[in-house]
Amino acid sequence: MGVLKLELGEKVFLKDIETIIIKLIDLDTVSVEETFTGIVHTVKVDKLRPIVGKDDIKHRTFQGLTEKELARAKKRKAILNPILENPSDKSIIRKVASENNKNISTIYRWLRLYQKDQTLSSLAGEKNRGGKGKSRLEPHVDMIIDKVIDEVFLNSSKKSINRTYHRIKKECLENNLKIPHKNTVRNRIANISPDTFIKKRYGPNMHRDMFEPILGPFPNADYPLSVVQIDHTVVDIILVDEHYRRPFRRPYITLAIDVFSRMVVGFYLSFDPPGDIGTGLCIANAILPKEKWLAQHGIEEEWPCWGVMKTIHVDNAKEFRGKMLSNACANYNIDLAFRPVATPHYGGHVERLLGTFGKEIHDLPGTVFSDVKDRENYESAKKASLTIRELEKWLLIYIVKIYHKREHSTLKTTPLEKFRQGIFGVNGKKGTGLFSRNYDERRLILDFMPFVIRTVQEYGVVIDHIYYYDEVLRKYIHAKEDRIKSARKKKFIFRRDPRNISIIFFYDPNFDDYFEIPYRNTAYPPMSIWEYNEIIKKLKERKVFIDEKAIFQAHEELIELEMESIRKTKRLKRFSRYSDKRNENPLSKVLKTEETNEPMKRSRDIKIEPYEDADYE
């Protein structure tokens, strides 16, 4: 999956150099030691990458599991739960193995699988790999390797792998034994658990610092990401459309906050009413690193918050109770907790923050005041000047430059400093250490997106009246269920990005991966799901029969209507608000939006890439 563990003793790549994390400097900075040379570097964590060897097991994806495999994974996870809090305690492992009538080596194997990927699907079992992973060495050679690793490598003198291998080679020659390959020794060292590595090379003090979390006063939110609250609301501002900057509508925001520190861990802004799409994308956003997102908006500031949370706390709205969200959270071992009925204080943290954001937004052009008196002499639609992307940038600036760095009245410190204390500890209390970073961004986002089930026909698939096709679907046309003798057709999983529905994502069960499927008619222009919903609404008002042709004809009519309106007013500039100084956007200096003299582009001429905001590697 591409999970980078930011723990002491973890092996990581710095460029193409294998290194070991030896010190956690700050929320986004660590020191690493080159494995073969011993040279130490202090680097930003976004410069590091997880080490994935050719022999690493490729775990099954969550979508590819059968009900039987999913049940098996859940059973194994339940067995491992008592061990996960202290995986180095052999007595607990022996007790768990005995209580569940399992061999200790089996428990260790499950533990290694889970720690590598940290998802439920990693415990579902893998394909038969033959003799891979089993030692083919003579028992005496095995003993020499283990002994020398323990005496030379796992030692406070911090000897390199090269020195360790030469010692093994020397002892094998002295005992007339076959010398093992150097890669065998390297792989054996790579399988040493981080806690063992730290305890033996760096001592018990550093080991204790790594495993003892800080405790806080708030119930069930004792450390960073222990409890994340999520809620959403309509934003009190009218935005303009991206292409013609005409008043469009009010957006919705889904917000995630870490209860321990009050740090904002993620948000999602859209024109869609609250639903499973916004909730899923907000969670994915909260888990992923934020550097690329900030860079896309030209914001140079830290937002050192990433990682899988322990618990997500939500209210009882229907968008939080869908099977998609429940399954995705289960796969990433997130406990989805619902607010008890008639206990509004349980969601107070995120609701107060939404209220704080609302007050700040009331100073922006196009605001819709909640107080009727404030609205009397203010024409929100006429004053509207921000697009949804510009509001997103404004929110990012406010979060990372103001809110995170402003003292919180309850915490008596800033959210950023409180988060830092939870990671590194304070006043003798130990911190959690840095959380693992997920580098498979595309997979994570798709896992948290809602899906539809469709059969594949000779014309492809149809979702919301729109046809999609690609050659990758050909072999599945009229496919039948594997284990059913009847004529029932096989159904497949399809997901789509609400920001651009010109492409859907097809889950291929044979390849256990997703493939992009475009419009069948590739001449059609891309559109977002909220543009689509607006068109459907207009077609229903006109009582027009809704099909693919009607949808794209209506889309073209909207474009022509906008262009005609602009021609009549002789405003051909793309950013029309700059043509009148009285309507100049007061945020222009902050947002640094440049005026352009390029001709107006029709929507069919504007290229929109799927997930263009995610910037995957």
N, C-alpha and C positions, 0 to 999 in steps of 0.2 A: 504493500500500500504506500510505501514511501513515508514512514513515520520516523522523524528525527528525535531521538531521546536526548534531552539536554540534562544528563545526569553525570555525576563524577564517575570516571572510569569508562564512560561510553566511547566506543570507537566510531569516529566520523571522518569524512573526507573534507579536507581543506583544499579546494581545487582538486588535484588528482593525488594529493598526498594523504596517506593514512595517518590519522592522529588520534590522541586520546584526550578527552576532556579532563583537566586536572584542577580547574578552579572556576567557580561561578562569580564573575566580577560584578555584573549589574543585570537588570532585567533583560537586556538585549546584547550582553557582552560576556564572553567566556575566554579562558586561557586554555590552549590545547598544546599537547606535546607530541612532536613527530615520533612515530613508533620506532623508526630505524635510526634516527640521528639524535633524538633527545632534544632537538631545538624547540623552544617554547614560543608560541605566538599568542597575542591577545587580539581577538577578532569579534566582529559582530556576528550574531548567530545566523543571520540570513546569508552569510558566506559559507556556511557549512551544509553538507549533504549527508544523508544516511548512507551507510555502506550496505550495498546489496550484492552479495556474491552470487556466482553462477550456480552454486549448490543450494542457495536459499530456497525454501519451499514457497511456491506461489499459492497463496491462500485462495480459497474459493470466495467468490463475491456473494454478497447477501442475497441478490436476486437469483443466483443459480442454485440455491439450496432447496432440496425437497423438504416436505414437512417432517419426514423421518430424520433427515440430517439436521434440521433446525432443532428438533427436540433433543437430539444427541448432543448438540453444541450447548444448549441450555443446561442439560444435566451435568455436563463436564464443568461448565462455568460455576454452577452451584457448588460442586465439589471443591473447586479452587478458591471460592470466596474467602474462607477462613485463612488461607495462606497469603493472599495478595497483600494484606496490610504489612506482613513481615516475611517476605519470601526467603530470607536467609535463615530463618529459624527451623532447623532440621527436626526439632521435637514436634512442631506443629505438623510438618509434612509427614512424619512417621505416624502421627495420630490420625490424620486425615486418611492416609493410605489404609490404615488398619480398620477404621470405622466404615470405609466404603469398599473393603475387600479388594483393594487395588495394589498392584506392585508399586513400590516407591519409585522405580525407574519410570513407570507410566505416568505418575503424578509429575515428575520432573519434566518429562517430555511434553505434557500438556502445558505446564508452566512456561516452558521455553517458547512454545507455539504462541501462547497468549501474549507473552511479554514482547515478542517480536512485532506483532501487528496490532495488538490491543483492541481487537474487534471480536464479537461473538462468532462471526463466520470462520475465524482462524481455528476454532475448536471443532469444526464440523468434520474434520478428517480430510486427508489428502489422497491423491491417487497413489497406487502402489509404486514405490520408487526402487523396488528390488533391494539390492544390498547397500544402497547409498545411505550414509550416516552410520553404518556399522563398521567397527574397527576390523581391519584385515591383518593387523600386525600381530607378531608373536607376542604372547603375554608378557615376556620379559622386557621387550621393547616398549610395550605400553607402560609398564611399571617405571622404566627409566624416564620416559617422557613426562609422566605425571610427577615423579620425584624431582626432576630437575626444574620443571616449571615452578613447583612449589618453593624450591630452595633458591633459585636464581631469579626468576622473573617476578614471582610474588614475594618480593623482598623490599625492605625500605631502601636498599641501595639502588633500586629502580634500573636494573640491568635491561638492556634492549633485547629484542627478539633474536637478533644476530648472535649476541653473546650466549643466549639460552640455547640456541640451536648448536653452536660449536661445542658447548658442554655436553649436550646429548650425543652428538656425533663422536666425541672423545670417549664417552663411557661405552657406547655401542662397540667401538673398535677394540677397546680393552677387553670386552666380554665376547668377542667374536660373533657379534650379532649384526644383522642387516641394518644398515643406516636408513632411517626413515627419510622421506622427502621433506624438504623444508616447508612445503605447503601444508603437510600433515601437522607439523608443529604449529604453524600459524593458525590453522583452523582450530586446533585444540585450545590455543590461547584465546581465539575469538569467542569460544563458547564459555569462557569464564564469566560468571555473573558480575555485574557492576559492583554489587555490595561486597563480594569477595575480593575483587580487584582493589577497591578503595581501602578496605580494612587491612589488607596485607601490605600494600605498597605505600599507603599514606597514613595508616594508623587509625586507632579507634575513635579519636576525637573527630576527624573528618567524616568517618563512617556514621557517627552519631548525628552530626550536623545534617547529614543527607537524609536520614530516615525518621527523624522526630519532627512532626509538623507543629506549627504554632497554633495555639488555641485562642479563640476570641470570645467575647461576651454574648454574641447573638446566637440564639439556639439554632442548631443545624446549619450554621454558616460560620464555621470556626476557622476557615482558611480560604484563600482565593479559589474561586471556581467550585467551591463546595455546593453553593446554591446560586443559580442564575435565574432571575425572574424575567419573564417575557410578557409584554402586553402591547396593544396597539390602539391607535386612535386616528381620527381624521385631523389633519393639520389645518390650523386657522389661517390659511393663505390661498389665494387663487394664483395658479401658475399659468404661464403662457406655453404654447406648444413649441417644440424644438426647432421646427423649420420656418415658421412664419411669424412667431412671437405674438400670436393673438391670444387673448384670454381663453383658457381651456377649462380647468376645473381644480378642485382642491385635492391634494394627494393624501395618502394614508402612510403612516409610519409604524413599523413594528420595531420595538426597541428591546434590547437585552442588557440587563445590568447585573454585575456581580454584587451580591448582597453584602459580602464581607467588607469590600473596599469601596463600594459604590461606583466602581469603574464601569463605564460603558464598554461592553465587550463586543457589541455589534448592533447594526440596525439595517433595515431594509425599507426603502422609500419607493412607492409606486402609486399608480392611479387606481389600482384594484382595491375593492373593499377587503377587510381582513379575511383571510382564508388560509388554507394549508400551503399555498404557494409562498405567500409572504412569510409565514411562520418558518417553513423549511429553509428558505433562503437566508432568513435572519440567523437561524441556528448555524448554518454552514458558514456564514459570514463571521459569526462569533468565534468559531473554532479555528478558522484560518488566520495566518499572519496578515498584518495590515500594511506592510511596507509598499507593496505594489499598488494597493488601492490609493494610498496617500500620494504616491509618485504620479499616478495618472491624473491627479488634480493639481500637481505641482506644489504639494504641501511638504515642506521640510520640517517635520516634527516627529517626536517619538509617540508611538502607540504600542507599547511592548506587551500586548495582551493577546494570547492565543492558547489553544489547547482544549481538550475535551472536558467539559464540566461534569461533576458528579451527579448533580440533580438540576433539572429544569422545573421551575415552579410556575404554573400557569393557572388561569381561572377556568371555569367550567364551560366556556364557550365551545360550540360544536367544532370550530376549526382546530381545536386542540385535542379532539377526541377521535380523530380519524385513524384508520389502520396504518396508513402510510407513515405518519409521524411516529406512531407507537413502534412500528417495526424498525424504522431508521434509528430511533433512540436506543432500542434494544440491541441493535447491531453494534453501536458505539458504546454500549454499556452505560448509557445515560438513564438515570431514574427519572421518569416523567411523573411529577407529583402535581395533584390538583388541589386548588384552594378549597378548604372546607366551606360548606354552604353557610351563608350569613356571617362570614368573618372577613370583612373588607380590609382589616388591618394586615392580613397576610400578603396582600399585594401592594402594600403602601409604598415600598421603595421605588418600584418602577413607575407607579402612578404619580408620585411626587416629582420624579424626574421628568415625566411627560408634561406635567404642569409647568415646571421650570422652563422647558424648551418652548412651551406655548407662549409664555410671557415674553421671552426674547424674540420670538417670531412676530409678535405684535408690533415690533418696530420696523418690520420690513415692508416694502411697497407691495400692495395687493392683499394685505392682511384682512381677515374677516374677524372683526371683534366679537367676542362672546357676549359682551354687554350691549344691549340694544341702543342705549344712549350714545355709546361710542361710535355706532355705525351710522348715526343720523346724517352726518355731513361728510361721510367718507365713502366714495364710490370705488369699491374694491376692484371691480373688473377693469375700470379705466386706469387704475394705478398699477395693475399687475405688470410685472416686467421680468420676473425670474422664471427660468425653465426648471424642470425637475432636476436636471444635472447640476445647475447652478445652486439650487437649494441644497442638494446633496453635499456640494463643496462647502457651502456655508455651515452646514451641520458638522462636517468634519473639522473645519477650522474652530468652531465653537467648542467642540468636544475636546480636541487634543491641545488647544492653546489656552482655553479659558476654564472649562468645567473641570478637567482633570487636575488643573494646577491651582484651583481656588479652594481655600479651606472649607471643609464641610462642617456645618454647625454641630452635627452629632458626633462625628469622628474627631473633631478638634485637630484635624490635619487634612491634607489634600487626598483625594482618592488615589492619585498616583503614588504618593508616599505610603499610604496604607497598604496598597497592593505590594509595594516593594518590601514592606515589613513582613507581610505574609509569606513572601517568597524567601527572604533571607533571614527572617527572625528579628526580634528586638527585645531588649531588656532580659537577656538570658533565655528567652523562649525561641525554639527552633522553627525555622521556616520549612516550607514544602519543597524548596528547590524549584528550578525552572521546569515548566511543562513541556511535553513533547510537541513538536511542530509537525503538522501534516503537509506533505508535499504533493500528494495526489489530489489536487484541488478539483479537477474535473470530476473525478469519481465521487468525491465527498459531496459536491453540489448536486450531482445527479441522484445520489442516494437520498437526499432530503427533498427532492422534487416529487410532486404527485405524479402518478402515472395513469395511463388508460390501457385497457386490454382490448386488443383487436386481432382478428384473423387477417391473413394476408391473401388478397384476391389478385386476379390477373392484372387489375389496374393499380395495385399497391394497397394502400390503406387510406381510410377517410377519417379525419378528426375534425369535428365541428364544420362539416360541409366542405372542407378543403382536402384535396387529394395530394398524396405524397408517394414518391416512388424512387427507388434506386436499384441497381442490379443486384445488390447484396440481398434483396428480398426475393429474388427469382426462385431460389431453391425451396422457399417456404410457401409458395403459392399453393393454396388449397391443401396445406399440410394437415395430416390427421394426428390425433392424440396417439402417442407411442403405445400406451398400454391399454387402449380401448379398441375393441374390434368393431364398434359401431362407426357410423359415418361422421361422427362429431369432429369438427375441425379444431385444430390446435390454435390456441390464443397466445399472443406475445405481448411483452411489455414495451410501451412507448412513453417517452417523457419529452417535455419541451420547455424551452426557456421563454418565460412570459414576455421578456423584452424583445424577442424576435422569433415569431412563430413560422418563419419561412423554412426552418429546419427542425425536424424532430429527431429524437435519439432512440434508436432501436436496440433493445437488448437481445443479442444473439446468444442463445443458450449453448450452442456448440463451441463458440469461441470464448464464452464467459466474459463478454465485453460489449461496449456500446458502439454503434455505427451511426453516422449522420445520414439522414434521409431528407432530401430537399423537396420542395414543391414538385409535383409531376410536371406542371407547366412552369418552367423556370423563368419565363418572361414576366411572371407576376412579381410585383414589388414586395419587399419585406414589410412587415408591419408588426406592431406590438400587440399583446393581447388586449390592452385597453383600447387601442384603435379599432381592433376587431369588434369588441363589445359595443363601441359607439356606433359602428356601422350596422350591426345587428339590431340595435335599438331603433335606428332611423328606418331600416327596412320594415320592421314590425309596425312602426307608426304609419308607414305608407301602405301597409298590408300587401307587401310584395312577396311573392314566393321566394324563399331563401334557398339558394344553392351557390356553388362556387362562382359561377358567372356573375350572379347578382351582387355578390360580396365585392368582387374586384371592380365591377362597373361602378358601384357606389363609392368605392375608394377613389377611383379616377374622377368621379364627379366632385368629390370633396376637394381634391387637388385643384381642379379647374375653378371651383368656386373661390378658393383661397387666392389663386392667381389673378382672377378677374377683379376681386376686391382690391388687391394690391395695385393692379394696373390703374383702376379708377382713381385711387388716391395718389397715384404717381410716386409710390414708395417702393422702390425696387431694391432697397438695401436689405440685406439679410437681417441685420439687427436694427429694426426700425426705430427702437426707442431712442437711439442716438440722434435722430433727425430733429428732435425737439429738446432743447436744454431744460425745459421745464419738467420733462419726464425723465431726466437723466437718472440712471440707477445709482443710488447712494452707495451701493456695495461694489461699484465698478473698480474702485482702487483695490479693494480687498480681493475680489475675484480675478482681477487682471484679465478681463475678457477683451480681446482686441477686435476693433471694428474691421470689417472686411469690405472690399469693393468688388468681390467676385460676383458674377451673375447669380441670380437665384437658381438653386438646384431643385428640380422636381424630385419627388420622393423616390421614383424609380431609378434616378441617377445617383442616389446616395447609397453607398455600399455599407451595409450593416453586417458585421461579422457576429456569429453566435458566440455568446459569452465574451464579447469584446471587453467588458469591464473586468473580467476575471483574470485575463492575462496569464494563461497557463504556460508552463514550460513543457 
